[in-house]
Amino acid sequence: VQLQASGGGLVQAGGSLRLSCAASGRTFSNYAMGWFRQAPGKEREFVAVISRGGDNTYYADSVKGRFTISRDHVENTVYLQMDSLRPEDTAVYYCAANSRGIYAAIVAYEYWGQGALVTVSS
């Protein structure tokens, strides 16, 4: 699976951004899709994941209630809607695909896209 992330940018605290990740190369519906992020000087961390069919989601506590993951099986795209952004959300965001299911562990993911930089100013 090839993954192409887009939609990053600079936003003020309290604002919103939507990240997109377009998938190609293999059957999109065979993969659970996740978002991860890596802030400067920190390890990559889990943000959210959505099941193959889109009926189950799971979020990191730090983004629960503010971020929403969704997927479109016609467009073969997964989205991350980010609202009420905070400076601590500043990071490079990565989309990833795994054939196993709802997992937060980085090692569970077989395919990764390039990152999209999100910067939240205070």
Rosetta blueprint (number, residue, H / E / L):
1 V L
2 Q E
3 L E
4 Q E
5 A E
6 S E
7 G L
8 G L
9 G E
10 L E
11 V E
12 Q E
13 A L
14 G L
15 G L
16 S L
17 L E
18 R E
19 L E
20 S E
21 C E
22 A E
23 A E
24 S E
25 G L
26 R L
27 T L
28 F H
29 S H
30 N H
31 Y L
32 A E
33 M E
34 G E
35 W E
36 F E
37 R E
38 Q E
39 A L
40 P L
41 G L
42 K L
43 E L
44 R L
45 E E
46 F E
47 V E
48 A E
49 V E
50 I E
51 S L
52 R L
53 G L
54 G L
55 D L
56 N L
57 T E
58 Y E
59 Y E
60 A L
61 D L
62 S L
63 V L
64 K L
65 G L
66 R L
67 F E
68 T E
69 I E
70 S E
71 R E
72 D E
73 H L
74 V L
75 E L
76 N L
77 T E
78 V E
79 Y E
80 L E
81 Q E
82 M E
83 D L
84 S L
85 L L
86 R L
87 P H
88 E H
89 D H
90 T L
91 A E
92 V E
93 Y E
94 Y E
95 C E
96 A E
97 A E
98 N E
99 S L
100 R L
101 G L
102 I L
103 Y L
104 A L
105 A L
106 I H
107 V H
108 A H
109 Y L
110 E L
111 Y E
112 W E
113 G L
114 Q L
115 G L
116 A E
117 L E
118 V E
119 T E
120 V E
121 S E
122 S L
